[in-house]
């Protein structure tokens, strides 16, 4: 697949790039600071720009099979939806947080919303925008991300509250789940919760 990665210089995005190339995909990076990708072998292309800039995103999206947004938010969602509609590209996977729909465990969720309310409200808005778009969307809601080595497996469910797995999720494993989601047409139109393995 030809996959555009938005947020490709972030700590999760870098894993998506590397793993996507390893899987044999034609990976295009989109970044505000592409110089941070120096020495990154195997990329099909690198586009410089802000993910909220429609003209820049439109250029990068053209000719892709799918987009993985390794950074979420309503402004990015709005721009992506417009650019993808214009370009005829339909498949998009966007990151979000497991805390957005969660109600349990009550104390950690309450504390998370206390500290990150503005970000979670914006992620919820972005999810809603994708859900009412005509795109082939998926939302991957991650738990607490870490920079620990990947385990090569995750726990996935489709409930508001986690049905298993660990609260901590390595960014390497999250990137794996994002790529798995982009490759799996059965996950179109679904929001999945991604937890670390037990």
BELFENZI-V418005 format. One record per residue. N is the residue number from 0. RES is the residue in one letter. NEAR is the number of other ideal C-beta (glycine too) atoms within 8 Angstrom. Layout:
n={N;N}
res={RES;RES}
near={NEAR;NEAR}
This chain:
n={0;1;2;3;4;5;6;7;8;9;10;11;12;13;14;15;16;17;18;19;20;21;22;23;24;25;26;27;28;29;30;31;32;33;34;35;36;37;38;39;40;41;42;43;44;45;46;47;48;49;50;51;52;53;54;55;56;57;58;59;60;61;62;63;64;65;66;67;68;69;70;71;72;73;74;75;76;77;78;79;80;81;82;83;84;85;86;87;88;89;90;91;92;93;94;95;96;97;98;99;100;101;102;103;104;105;106;107;108;109;110;111;112;113;114;115;116;117;118;119;120;121;122;123;124;125;126;127;128;129;130;131;132;133;134;135;136;137;138;139;140;141;142;143;144;145;146;147;148;149;150;151;152;153;154;155;156;157;158;159;160;161;162;163;164;165;166;167;168;169;170;171;172;173;174;175;176;177;178;179;180;181;182;183;184;185;186;187;188;189;190;191;192;193;194;195;196;197}
res={X;X;X;X;X;X;X;X;X;X;X;X;X;X;X;X;X;X;X;X;X;X;X;X;X;X;X;X;X;X;X;X;X;X;X;X;X;X;X;X;X;X;X;X;X;X;X;X;X;X;X;X;X;X;X;X;X;X;X;X;X;X;X;X;X;X;X;X;X;X;X;X;X;X;X;X;X;X;X;X;X;X;X;X;X;X;X;X;X;X;X;X;X;X;X;X;X;X;X;X;X;X;X;X;X;X;X;X;X;X;X;X;X;X;X;X;X;X;X;X;X;X;X;X;X;X;X;X;X;X;X;X;X;X;X;X;X;X;X;X;X;X;X;X;X;X;X;X;X;X;X;X;X;X;X;X;X;X;X;X;X;X;X;X;X;X;X;X;X;X;X;X;X;X;X;X;X;X;X;X;X;X;X;X;X;X;X;X;X;X;X;X;X;X;X;X;X;X}
near={8;11;16;13;16;15;13;14;12;9;8;15;17;10;14;16;15;10;12;13;12;6;7;4;10;7;13;15;16;15;15;7;7;11;5;7;13;5;4;9;5;5;12;6;6;10;13;8;12;6;14;6;9;8;6;12;15;12;9;12;14;8;5;13;7;13;15;16;15;14;12;10;9;10;8;15;15;9;13;16;12;10;12;14;10;7;11;6;12;7;11;16;15;17;14;13;11;12;9;11;7;10;7;6;5;7;6;8;12;8;8;11;10;7;6;10;8;6;8;13;8;10;14;9;10;15;13;8;12;14;9;5;9;3;11;9;12;15;14;15;13;12;14;6;12;8;6;6;5;10;9;5;5;14;13;9;11;7;7;5;7;13;7;7;12;10;9;10;16;14;13;10;16;17;15;13;14;15;15;8;12;13;6;7;5;4;9;9;6;8;12;14;12;15;16;14;10;6}
